[in-house]
Amino acid sequence: MPAAADKPDPGRRALLRGSWHRPAPALRPPWTDNETLIDRCSRCDACLDACPQDILVRGDGGFPTIDFMRGQGECTFCGACADVCPEPVFNRRQEPPWNLTLTVNKDNCLPHAGIHCEACRDACEQSAIAFRPRLGGPAQPDIDQEKCNGCGACLSLCPANAISARAPMEETA
């Protein structure tokens, strides 16, 4: 296990790359969090190889990160990543598997531009995306965060890349 001084500091990394702002937390595999992953992950890539959806990639510092634009574009919560991990990184009892917030960028969203599109709703097995009727234009998407499990299916199928997933900001001491 790496010592505290050996832990990657995302803020320092960003500064050395020319950014003055702390980067948004990376999207980590389900049943883990950024702190646990950085503390315990050996970066062996076993989880990347095991992911049948092919959405896990080697991220900053070599740690696994979710990329919904790759492979099948969604997490099925099959648990293959957790099953092959040799380190105590994953907590399969953790519910929900992760805490992602999905948002719609109105500047990119086709219905907000007056073009009928409901691809995100059609992709959502949880029925977490509903469309509010609107006078004089197509219905507008609305994501119910309570129903959304963060699988990412809507992200990969949105033709305008108008949906984004964000991990909650972690407290810093």
C-alpha positions in Angstrom: 0.0 0.0 0.0 1.5 3.4 -0.9 2.5 5.8 1.8 0.6 9.1 2.1 3.4 11.0 0.4 3.2 8.5 -2.6 -0.5 9.2 -3.3 -1.2 11.1 -6.5 -2.5 14.6 -5.8 -5.0 15.6 -8.6 -4.6 19.3 -7.8 -0.8 19.2 -8.1 -1.1 17.1 -11.3 -3.4 19.7 -12.8 -1.1 22.6 -11.7 1.9 20.9 -13.3 -0.2 20.5 -16.5 -1.0 24.2 -16.6 -4.4 24.2 -15.1 -5.2 26.4 -12.1 -8.4 24.5 -11.2 -8.7 21.3 -9.3 -10.0 18.7 -11.8 -13.4 17.1 -11.4 -13.2 13.7 -9.7 -12.7 10.8 -12.2 -15.6 8.4 -12.8 -14.5 5.3 -10.9 -15.8 1.7 -11.3 -18.9 0.8 -9.3 -18.6 -0.2 -5.7 -15.5 1.9 -5.0 -14.6 5.5 -4.6 -11.6 7.7 -5.5 -9.9 7.6 -2.1 -10.2 3.8 -1.7 -9.1 3.3 -5.2 -6.0 5.5 -4.8 -5.1 3.9 -1.5 -5.5 0.3 -2.4 -5.4 -0.2 -6.2 -2.2 -1.8 -7.5 -3.0 -0.7 -11.1 -2.8 -4.3 -12.4 -5.5 -3.7 -15.0 -7.3 -6.9 -14.2 -10.6 -5.0 -13.9 -10.0 -3.3 -17.3 -9.5 -6.7 -18.9 -12.5 -8.2 -17.2 -15.1 -5.6 -18.1 -17.4 -7.2 -20.7 -18.7 -3.7 -21.7 -15.2 -2.4 -22.3 -15.9 0.9 -20.6 -13.0 0.7 -18.1 -9.8 2.5 -19.2 -6.5 3.3 -17.6 -7.0 6.9 -16.3 -4.8 9.5 -14.8 -2.1 7.9 -12.7 -2.9 4.5 -14.1 -6.1 4.1 -12.1 -9.2 2.6 -13.6 -11.7 5.1 -14.9 -15.1 4.8 -16.6 -15.4 6.0 -20.2 -19.0 5.7 -21.3 -18.1 6.5 -24.9 -16.1 3.2 -25.3 -17.3 -0.3 -25.9 -21.0 -0.9 -25.2 -21.3 2.5 -23.5 -23.0 1.5 -20.3 -22.3 -0.4 -17.1 -24.5 -3.4 -16.5 -23.3 -3.8 -12.9 -22.2 -7.4 -13.7 -19.5 -7.2 -11.0 -16.7 -8.7 -13.3 -14.4 -5.8 -12.3 -14.9 -6.5 -8.6 -14.6 -10.3 -9.0 -11.1 -10.2 -10.5 -9.6 -7.5 -8.4 -6.8 -8.9 -6.2 -6.9 -5.9 -3.9 -9.6 -4.8 -1.3 -10.8 -2.0 -3.6 -14.4 -2.9 -4.2 -17.2 -3.1 -1.6 -20.1 -5.0 -3.3 -22.4 -4.3 -0.3 -22.2 -0.6 -1.1 -25.6 0.6 -2.4 -26.0 2.2 -4.7 -22.9 1.0 -6.7 -21.9 4.6 -7.3 -23.2 8.0 -6.8 -23.1 9.7 -10.2 -25.1 12.8 -11.2 -26.3 13.0 -14.8 -27.1 16.4 -16.3 -28.3 17.7 -19.6 -26.3 20.5 -21.3 -29.1 22.6 -22.8 -26.7 24.2 -25.2 -26.0 20.9 -26.9 -29.4 19.1 -26.4 -31.3 18.7 -29.7 -34.8 19.3 -28.2 -33.6 22.5 -26.6 -32.6 23.6 -30.1 -36.1 22.8 -31.4 -35.2 19.3 -32.9 -37.2 16.3 -31.8 -35.0 13.7 -30.2 -35.7 11.2 -27.4 -32.7 8.9 -27.8 -31.7 9.2 -24.1 -35.2 8.3 -22.9 -35.3 5.3 -25.2 -31.9 4.1 -23.9 -32.8 4.3 -20.2 -34.0 1.0 -18.8 -34.7 2.7 -15.4 -37.2 5.1 -17.0 -35.3 7.9 -15.2 -35.6 10.2 -18.2 -38.9 11.7 -19.0 -39.8 14.4 -21.5 -41.8 17.4 -20.4 -44.2 18.7 -23.1 -43.5 22.2 -24.3 -45.7 24.6 -26.3 -44.2 25.6 -29.6 -41.4 23.0 -29.6 -40.4 19.4 -28.8 -40.6 18.0 -25.3 -37.6 18.6 -23.0 -35.7 15.9 -21.2 -35.8 15.8 -17.4 -33.6 13.3 -15.5 -35.0 11.9 -12.3 -31.9 11.5 -10.1 -33.7 9.2 -7.7 -34.5 6.7 -10.5 -31.2 7.0 -12.3 -28.6 4.3 -11.5 -25.9 6.0 -13.5 -25.4 3.1 -16.0 -24.4 5.6 -18.7 -26.6 4.2 -21.5 -28.0 7.6 -22.2 -24.5 9.2 -22.5 -23.3 6.9 -25.3 -26.5 7.1 -27.3 -27.0 10.9 -27.2 -26.3 12.1 -30.8 -25.3 15.5 -29.5 -23.2 14.5 -26.5 -25.5 16.6 -24.4 -25.5 14.4 -21.3 -22.7 14.2 -18.8 -21.9 12.2 -15.7 -20.2 13.7 -12.7 -18.9 12.1 -9.6 -19.6 14.0 -6.3 -16.8 16.2 -5.1 -15.0 14.6 -2.3 -14.2 16.4 0.9 -10.5 17.5 1.2 -8.9 17.8 4.6 
